[in-house]
Amino acid sequence: MEATLPSDTWVFPAPEDASEPVPKPTVDKWMAQLFETAGLAKPPRVGWHSLRPKWATERRGHAIPDLMAAGGWASSEALMRYLKADD
């Protein structure tokens, strides 16, 4: 685990080894199953990473260091790329 991460516990640990994250193919399968269960067509190139801008923007107003830690951003500059301006 990298020293810059806020925790040594994964949100979705691998079933075989909790010190590792769930493998990407498994997570991609979960995303496809969510769309299928909801009766929606999964848009091309939409994955979990697509949710990061929405997540960050909905938490605007929280302290930047807290957002960085919760969202896994290593720098405030990286976080700012995800925040969307109000219309």
CNS distance restraints for C-alpha pairs under 8 A (distance, minus, plus):
assign (resid   1 and name CA) (resid   5 and name CA) 7.35 0.50 0.50
assign (resid   1 and name CA) (resid   8 and name CA) 6.36 0.50 0.50
assign (resid   4 and name CA) (resid  74 and name CA) 7.22 0.50 0.50
assign (resid   5 and name CA) (resid  69 and name CA) 7.49 0.50 0.50
assign (resid   5 and name CA) (resid  72 and name CA) 6.97 0.50 0.50
assign (resid   6 and name CA) (resid  69 and name CA) 5.93 0.50 0.50
assign (resid   6 and name CA) (resid  70 and name CA) 7.84 0.50 0.50
assign (resid   6 and name CA) (resid  72 and name CA) 7.83 0.50 0.50
assign (resid   8 and name CA) (resid  19 and name CA) 7.61 0.50 0.50
assign (resid   9 and name CA) (resid  13 and name CA) 7.61 0.50 0.50
assign (resid   9 and name CA) (resid  18 and name CA) 7.85 0.50 0.50
assign (resid   9 and name CA) (resid  19 and name CA) 7.07 0.50 0.50
assign (resid  10 and name CA) (resid  18 and name CA) 7.42 0.50 0.50
assign (resid  10 and name CA) (resid  19 and name CA) 7.28 0.50 0.50
assign (resid  10 and name CA) (resid  20 and name CA) 7.17 0.50 0.50
assign (resid  10 and name CA) (resid  21 and name CA) 5.92 0.50 0.50
assign (resid  11 and name CA) (resid  21 and name CA) 7.83 0.50 0.50
assign (resid  12 and name CA) (resid  21 and name CA) 5.90 0.50 0.50
assign (resid  12 and name CA) (resid  22 and name CA) 5.74 0.50 0.50
assign (resid  13 and name CA) (resid  17 and name CA) 7.16 0.50 0.50
assign (resid  13 and name CA) (resid  18 and name CA) 4.73 0.50 0.50
assign (resid  13 and name CA) (resid  19 and name CA) 6.78 0.50 0.50
assign (resid  13 and name CA) (resid  20 and name CA) 5.86 0.50 0.50
assign (resid  13 and name CA) (resid  21 and name CA) 4.50 0.50 0.50
assign (resid  13 and name CA) (resid  22 and name CA) 5.22 0.50 0.50
assign (resid  14 and name CA) (resid  18 and name CA) 5.23 0.50 0.50
assign (resid  14 and name CA) (resid  19 and name CA) 7.48 0.50 0.50
assign (resid  14 and name CA) (resid  20 and name CA) 5.61 0.50 0.50
assign (resid  14 and name CA) (resid  21 and name CA) 4.98 0.50 0.50
assign (resid  14 and name CA) (resid  22 and name CA) 4.04 0.50 0.50
assign (resid  14 and name CA) (resid  23 and name CA) 6.83 0.50 0.50
assign (resid  15 and name CA) (resid  22 and name CA) 7.26 0.50 0.50
assign (resid  22 and name CA) (resid  26 and name CA) 6.70 0.50 0.50
assign (resid  22 and name CA) (resid  27 and name CA) 6.84 0.50 0.50
assign (resid  23 and name CA) (resid  27 and name CA) 6.57 0.50 0.50
assign (resid  24 and name CA) (resid  28 and name CA) 6.06 0.50 0.50
assign (resid  25 and name CA) (resid  29 and name CA) 6.16 0.50 0.50
assign (resid  26 and name CA) (resid  30 and name CA) 6.33 0.50 0.50
assign (resid  27 and name CA) (resid  31 and name CA) 6.42 0.50 0.50
assign (resid  28 and name CA) (resid  32 and name CA) 6.41 0.50 0.50
assign (resid  28 and name CA) (resid  47 and name CA) 7.07 0.50 0.50
assign (resid  28 and name CA) (resid  48 and name CA) 7.96 0.50 0.50
assign (resid  29 and name CA) (resid  33 and name CA) 6.18 0.50 0.50
assign (resid  30 and name CA) (resid  34 and name CA) 6.17 0.50 0.50
assign (resid  31 and name CA) (resid  35 and name CA) 6.48 0.50 0.50
assign (resid  31 and name CA) (resid  47 and name CA) 6.83 0.50 0.50
assign (resid  31 and name CA) (resid  48 and name CA) 7.37 0.50 0.50
assign (resid  32 and name CA) (resid  36 and name CA) 6.18 0.50 0.50
assign (resid  32 and name CA) (resid  42 and name CA) 6.87 0.50 0.50
assign (resid  33 and name CA) (resid  37 and name CA) 5.92 0.50 0.50
assign (resid  34 and name CA) (resid  38 and name CA) 6.14 0.50 0.50
assign (resid  35 and name CA) (resid  39 and name CA) 6.19 0.50 0.50
assign (resid  35 and name CA) (resid  40 and name CA) 5.10 0.50 0.50
assign (resid  35 and name CA) (resid  41 and name CA) 6.34 0.50 0.50
assign (resid  35 and name CA) (resid  42 and name CA) 5.83 0.50 0.50
assign (resid  36 and name CA) (resid  40 and name CA) 5.88 0.50 0.50
assign (resid  36 and name CA) (resid  41 and name CA) 7.03 0.50 0.50
assign (resid  36 and name CA) (resid  42 and name CA) 7.84 0.50 0.50
assign (resid  42 and name CA) (resid  46 and name CA) 7.06 0.50 0.50
assign (resid  46 and name CA) (resid  50 and name CA) 5.91 0.50 0.50
assign (resid  47 and name CA) (resid  51 and name CA) 7.50 0.50 0.50
assign (resid  48 and name CA) (resid  52 and name CA) 7.47 0.50 0.50
assign (resid  51 and name CA) (resid  55 and name CA) 6.19 0.50 0.50
assign (resid  52 and name CA) (resid  56 and name CA) 6.05 0.50 0.50
assign (resid  52 and name CA) (resid  71 and name CA) 7.91 0.50 0.50
assign (resid  52 and name CA) (resid  82 and name CA) 6.86 0.50 0.50
assign (resid  53 and name CA) (resid  57 and name CA) 5.97 0.50 0.50
assign (resid  53 and name CA) (resid  82 and name CA) 4.54 0.50 0.50
assign (resid  53 and name CA) (resid  83 and name CA) 5.83 0.50 0.50
assign (resid  53 and name CA) (resid  84 and name CA) 6.91 0.50 0.50
assign (resid  54 and name CA) (resid  58 and name CA) 6.05 0.50 0.50
assign (resid  54 and name CA) (resid  83 and name CA) 7.80 0.50 0.50
assign (resid  54 and name CA) (resid  84 and name CA) 7.92 0.50 0.50
assign (resid  55 and name CA) (resid  59 and name CA) 6.60 0.50 0.50
assign (resid  56 and name CA) (resid  60 and name CA) 6.54 0.50 0.50
assign (resid  56 and name CA) (resid  67 and name CA) 7.31 0.50 0.50
assign (resid  56 and name CA) (resid  71 and name CA) 7.56 0.50 0.50
assign (resid  56 and name CA) (resid  79 and name CA) 7.72 0.50 0.50
assign (resid  56 and name CA) (resid  82 and name CA) 6.48 0.50 0.50
assign (resid  56 and name CA) (resid  83 and name CA) 5.81 0.50 0.50
assign (resid  57 and name CA) (resid  82 and name CA) 7.36 0.50 0.50
assign (resid  57 and name CA) (resid  83 and name CA) 4.93 0.50 0.50
assign (resid  57 and name CA) (resid  84 and name CA) 5.83 0.50 0.50
assign (resid  59 and name CA) (resid  67 and name CA) 7.52 0.50 0.50
assign (resid  60 and name CA) (resid  83 and name CA) 7.64 0.50 0.50
assign (resid  62 and name CA) (resid  66 and name CA) 6.95 0.50 0.50
assign (resid  62 and name CA) (resid  67 and name CA) 6.71 0.50 0.50
assign (resid  63 and name CA) (resid  67 and name CA) 6.38 0.50 0.50
assign (resid  64 and name CA) (resid  68 and name CA) 6.06 0.50 0.50
assign (resid  64 and name CA) (resid  76 and name CA) 6.92 0.50 0.50
assign (resid  65 and name CA) (resid  69 and name CA) 6.19 0.50 0.50
assign (resid  65 and name CA) (resid  76 and name CA) 7.74 0.50 0.50
assign (resid  66 and name CA) (resid  70 and name CA) 6.10 0.50 0.50
assign (resid  67 and name CA) (resid  71 and name CA) 5.79 0.50 0.50
assign (resid  67 and name CA) (resid  73 and name CA) 7.92 0.50 0.50
assign (resid  67 and name CA) (resid  79 and name CA) 7.99 0.50 0.50
assign (resid  68 and name CA) (resid  72 and name CA) 5.63 0.50 0.50
assign (resid  68 and name CA) (resid  73 and name CA) 4.69 0.50 0.50
assign (resid  68 and name CA) (resid  74 and name CA) 6.66 0.50 0.50
assign (resid  68 and name CA) (resid  75 and name CA) 7.03 0.50 0.50
assign (resid  68 and name CA) (resid  76 and name CA) 6.87 0.50 0.50
assign (resid  68 and name CA) (resid  79 and name CA) 6.65 0.50 0.50
assign (resid  69 and name CA) (resid  73 and name CA) 6.57 0.50 0.50
assign (resid  69 and name CA) (resid  74 and name CA) 7.99 0.50 0.50
assign (resid  73 and name CA) (resid  78 and name CA) 6.29 0.50 0.50
assign (resid  73 and name CA) (resid  79 and name CA) 5.91 0.50 0.50
assign (resid  74 and name CA) (resid  78 and name CA) 7.00 0.50 0.50
assign (resid  75 and name CA) (resid  79 and name CA) 6.55 0.50 0.50
assign (resid  76 and name CA) (resid  80 and name CA) 6.11 0.50 0.50
assign (resid  77 and name CA) (resid  81 and name CA) 6.66 0.50 0.50
assign (resid  78 and name CA) (resid  82 and name CA) 7.28 0.50 0.50
assign (resid  79 and name CA) (resid  83 and name CA) 6.81 0.50 0.50
